[in-house]
């Protein structure tokens, strides 16, 4: 995972989360930060 996720999210338009080589999440960075469940799962 990117070492400074918050800094990276400021310059990207889309976030892609991979699990076992498959995309499991594709959305705008704001969506990931706003959803507590997603934030805990992918940014904890």
Buried (B, 14 or more C-beta within 10 A) or exposed (E): EEEEBEEEBEEEEEBEBEEEEEEEBEBEBEEBBEBEEBEEEBEE
